[in-house]
Each structure stands twice: as structure tokens, then as C-alpha cells.
């Protein structure tokens, strides 16, 4: 499609989540944690239990994300074909009109004007279709992003009821940290297991 650029859903998801979870994800809960306690700031008292998750890594390897990307690609290809077919048909008609006009093939000037106006109307319809299909694709992307982010946040809420971390940070902002505090692998494994279970129900 001339105006519709193919955008990878996975990349879009990563960008979306990078913005959505740049802030600290604060969870409360009870239980024990294997994470390394971090000394709290002076005056706050006690140690903080902090973990971090590399959200981009989770999302790139999350089976749901990959499946949604495949579905999105198919929908995008269908829209591109629909638009391309109508665009090509219009361009052929426009070329035929121009050729006929140049050789004086219209009986009257009024007939030529009518055909010109018809083609202008068709071009406007094609432009409208382009906008509608682009909007639909953007909506699909947004819905997919929301679904993936909601699933991850829902799992982290449940996970932290037992883990009892004070904070779970987005790993993109963690420059240095002990590997014991990295829960990425555990979260990814659990998310994929839960998703696969829903596919067999």
C-alpha cells in the first residue's frame, strides 16, 4: 500500500511497553523472596526487596506476542491487497481517460468533464479507503499491545502476592544489578505456559 507502511507488531509492542513501564511498577504483597534486599534510603527504615524484568525480552519471546504478530501481518497483507487492487484499477482508468482526452475521443466537452469528475470521485474513495484501513490496522496494533501488557501486569500482580517484592522495575532502566534479582526468565516461562494452556482449553 502506497501510504500504509508495514510495521512489525513485535517492534511496536516493545516501543509501547517501553513507554508504558518506564515508571517504577510498585507492588505490595506478603511472603518471602529470594531477591537481594537493598538498603532503603536514610530515614525510611528497613530493606527494600527489589526485582527487575527485561520487558522487551519477555515480549519478543512471548508466544502470544508472536501469534498476534502473525495475525496482524495476515490482516495487513489483506488490506494491502484490497487497496492495491483498487488503486491499480483507478490508475488504469485515469491513464485511459488521459489518452482519450488527448486524441479527442470525447464527443463533447461536457462528457469529458463528467468522466473527469467520476475519476476524481473514485480517487477520493480510494484515499478514504486508505485512511480507513490504516486506522483499522492502528486499532488492531493498539488492542494487541493492550492485551499483551494487561497479561504481563496481571501475572506480575499474582506473582508478587507470593514473591513479596516492594518494587519490580523495568530492566531497561537497570544498568547494573545482581542476576538474582532478574526475574525475566521466570515471568516469560509462566506467561508462555499460561497462554499455551488457554489454547488447549
C-alpha positions in Angstrom: 0.0 0.0 0.0 1.4 3.3 -1.0 0.6 5.1 2.3 0.4 2.1 4.6 3.8 1.1 5.8 4.4 -2.4 7.2 5.2 -2.1 10.8 6.3 -5.1 12.9 3.9 -5.7 15.7 6.6 -7.0 17.9 8.6 -3.8 17.5 5.5 -1.8 18.2 4.8 -3.8 21.3 8.3 -3.2 22.6 8.1 0.5 22.0 4.7 0.7 23.6 5.7 -1.2 26.7 9.0 0.7 26.9 6.9 3.8 27.3 4.2 2.2 29.5 6.6 0.7 32.0 9.4 3.3 32.2 8.0 4.2 35.5 8.5 2.0 38.5 6.0 -0.8 38.9 5.0 -0.8 42.5 3.6 -3.9 44.1 2.7 -4.8 47.6 2.3 -8.3 49.0 3.4 -10.8 51.6 5.7 -13.8 51.5 9.3 -14.4 51.1 11.6 -13.5 48.3 14.9 -14.8 47.0 15.8 -11.4 45.7 18.7 -9.4 47.3 17.5 -6.9 49.8 18.6 -3.4 49.0 19.2 -0.9 51.7 16.5 1.8 51.9 17.2 5.5 51.9 18.1 7.0 55.2 15.0 7.6 57.3 12.8 5.1 55.5 13.7 2.2 57.7 14.2 -1.4 56.7 15.4 -3.0 53.5 13.6 -3.0 50.1 13.0 -6.1 48.2 13.5 -5.2 44.5 13.4 -7.3 41.4 13.6 -6.3 37.7 12.2 -7.7 34.5 13.5 -7.1 31.0 10.2 -6.3 29.4 11.5 -6.2 25.8 13.0 -9.6 26.1 9.8 -11.0 27.6 7.6 -9.5 24.8 9.9 -10.6 22.0 9.8 -14.2 23.2 6.2 -14.3 24.5 4.2 -16.8 22.3 1.1 -14.6 22.5 3.1 -11.7 21.1 4.4 -13.8 18.2 0.9 -15.2 17.4 -0.6 -11.7 17.4 2.2 -10.5 15.1 1.3 -13.3 12.6 -2.4 -12.5 12.7 -1.6 -8.8 12.2 0.7 -9.5 9.3 -2.1 -11.5 7.5 -4.6 -8.7 8.1 -2.1 -6.1 6.9 -1.4 -8.1 3.7 -5.2 -8.5 3.1 -5.7 -4.7 3.5 -2.7 -4.0 1.3 -4.1 -6.3 -1.5 -7.5 -4.7 -1.3 -6.1 -1.2 -1.5 -3.6 -2.1 -4.2 -6.2 -3.7 -6.5 -8.5 -0.7 -6.3 -5.6 1.7 -6.8 -4.3 -0.1 -9.9 -7.8 -0.2 -11.4 -8.1 3.6 -10.9 -4.7 4.3 -12.4 -5.6 2.3 -15.5 -8.8 4.2 -15.9 -7.1 7.6 -15.3 -4.4 6.7 -18.0 -7.2 5.7 -20.4 -9.0 8.9 -19.8 -5.9 11.0 -20.4 -5.1 9.1 -23.6 -8.7 9.5 -24.8 -8.7 13.2 -23.9 -5.5 13.8 -25.8 -6.7 12.2 -29.0 -10.1 14.0 -28.8 -12.1 10.8 -28.2 -14.9 12.5 -26.3 -17.9 13.7 -28.3 -18.4 16.8 -26.2 -16.5 18.7 -23.6 -19.3 18.1 -21.1 -18.8 14.3 -21.5 -15.1 14.7 -20.8 -15.9 16.8 -17.7 -18.3 14.1 -16.4 -15.7 11.4 -16.8 -13.0 13.6 -15.1 -15.4 14.2 -12.2 -16.1 10.5 -11.9 -12.5 9.7 -11.7 -11.9 12.4 -9.1 -14.6 10.9 -7.0 -13.1 7.4 -7.4 -9.7 8.7 -6.3 -11.3 10.3 -3.2 -12.9 7.0 -2.4 -9.6 5.2 -2.7 -7.9 7.8 -0.4 -10.7 7.3 2.1 -10.2 3.6 1.9 -6.5 4.0 2.6 -7.3 6.1 5.7 -9.9 3.6 6.9 -7.6 0.6 6.5 -4.7 2.4 8.2 -7.0 3.3 11.1 -8.1 -0.3 11.4 -4.5 -1.5 11.5 -3.6 1.0 14.1 -6.6 -0.1 16.2 -5.5 -3.8 15.9 -2.0 -2.9 17.0 -3.3 -0.9 19.9 -5.6 -3.7 21.0 -2.7 -6.2 20.7 -0.4 -4.0 22.7 -3.0 -3.6 25.4 -3.7 -7.4 25.6 0.0 -8.2 26.0 0.6 -5.5 28.5 -2.5 -6.5 30.5 -1.5 -10.1 30.6 2.0 -9.3 31.8 0.7 -6.9 34.5 -1.9 -9.4 35.6 0.7 -12.1 36.0 3.1 -9.8 37.9 0.3 -8.8 40.3 -0.4 -12.5 41.0 3.3 -13.4 41.1 4.1 -10.7 43.6 1.4 -11.8 46.0 3.8 -14.7 46.8 7.1 -13.1 46.0 6.6 -10.0 48.2 8.7 -7.5 46.3 8.4 -3.9 47.2 9.3 -2.9 43.7 9.5 -4.6 40.3 11.5 -2.5 37.9 11.6 -2.3 34.2 15.0 -3.8 33.3 15.6 -1.3 30.6 16.4 1.2 33.3 18.7 -1.1 35.3 22.3 -0.5 34.3 23.8 -2.7 36.9 22.1 -5.3 39.2 22.6 -8.7 40.6 21.3 -11.5 38.4 19.4 -13.0 41.3 17.1 -10.0 41.1 16.4 -10.7 37.4 13.0 -12.5 37.2 12.7 -12.2 33.4 13.1 -15.9 32.7 10.6 -16.9 35.3 8.0 -14.4 34.1 8.4 -15.4 30.5 8.2 -19.1 31.3 5.0 -18.6 33.3 3.4 -16.4 30.7 4.0 -18.9 27.9 2.7 -21.7 30.0 -0.5 -19.9 30.8 -1.0 -18.9 27.2 -0.4 -22.4 25.9 -2.9 -23.7 28.5 -5.6 -21.4 27.1 -5.0 -22.7 23.6 -5.8 -26.3 24.7 -9.0 -25.4 26.6 
